[in-house]
Amino acid sequence: MNNYNETPEEKRERLRQNELKNNPTGSINDAFNRGNNGNLTDLSGGMGWKGTGILIVILIVGYVLYKLFF
């Protein structure tokens, strides 16, 4: 076990790495399907809270504009 306090991001990454080591065939399947599906968790986790907030605002504004014109 680690002797230091992990941030939630570090813990999530450590658990993901352990899963990849323990299940190599699952990671091959993920690699084939990643381009088709995308990964919202990686997208929002990489941007931080400000980037995620901006993305949500852009989506809401885009939806409102779509409803106004169509």
Summary of the structure (lengths in Angstrom):
residues: 70
radius of gyration: 17.5
end to end distance: 55.9
largest distance: 56.8
contacts: 120
relative contact order: 0.06
helix: 84%
strand: 0%
